[in-house]
Amino acid sequence: MHWGMWIFWGSIAALLIGTYLVDFLTGRKYNFKEQEKTFNQNSAEADAPREVGRYNHQSGPF
């Protein structure tokens, strides 16, 4: 069971060190609060109200 502890804490430490290295090497270029939307995100946002109206069965055919 001792080896399980080393695997668990080692993977968490590797994850933290890896995220720090990526953050350091990219120069903290990633800002998750203000991301530009891709074309797919813009088209999905425009298409959402149309899809909601298409599958709205509250009003009958008559």
Order of alpha helices (4+ residues) and beta strands (2+ residues): alpha-alpha
